[in-house]
Amino acid sequence: MTATPDFVLQLQGYGLTTARIFYRIPDHRSLLQEFIWQDYDLFPKFPTLRKFLDYWRRELDGPLFSITVSHSRLIRPAELRAVEGEFRLQ
């Protein structure tokens, strides 16, 4: 059995990152629209999120208004430990 790509990323230190992005609607600049982005990324530099935001600024018409980021490592070192025994049940 092989590990999924997401699991491999988590073992490499990636955590689940969620960005709540508010941007101005291109045709009605006084109105804000919300966009939720989620992917695995590295804290604290967030290279994947930065790449996405660079794409947004370069290719999309809706200017960014605010971004709120939350991040959680789903696998932490304290959760991985070696098992030192084996128990047999009849």
Secondary structure, 3 states (H helix, E strand, C coil): CCCCHHHHHHHCCCEEEEEEEEEEECCEEEEEEEEEEEEEECCCCCHHHHHHHHHHHHHCCCCEEEEEEEEECCCCHHHCCCCCCCCCCC
